[in-house]
């Protein structure tokens, strides 16, 4: 598996995790849990942005990766 594939897999996983945290937040009435899940979602969304930036960088440095899917 190439580096770009691994990065894109990590990116997809992080996006899914952020979505799950948001769902957990909406599904609970416990304000402490809601706050925790919202904070985890925000942290994970920051991670998504960083991974996306790396994916974009790798694709710009290695043009052959822009053709893979």
C-alpha positions, -999 to +999 in steps of 0.1 A: +000+000+000+014+034-010+019+063+013-009+083-003-033+053+002-024+051+038-029+088+043-062+088+025-073+058+047-063+076+078-081+107+066-113+088+060-111+071+094-106+105+111-136+120+093-157+090+104-145+094+140-154+131+140-188+123+127-193+096+154-183+120+182-209+146+169-236+119+168-227+108+204-230+144+214-265+147+199-276+114+214-269+122+250-287+144+275-257+144+299-241+178+296-207+166+307-207+138+280-221+163+254-192+187+262-167+159+261-179+146+227-180+181+212-144+187+224-133+153+209-151+162+176-133+195+175-099+179+182-106+152+156-116+179+130-083+196+136-066+163+130-086+159+097-073+193+086-037+184+093-040+150+075-057+167+046-029+192+044-004+164+043-024+146+016-024+178-005+013+182+000+022+147-010+000+150-041+017+182-051+052+167-046+043+133-063+021+140-093+016+103-099-006+102-068-031+126-082-040+099-108-046+071-083-080+063-069 
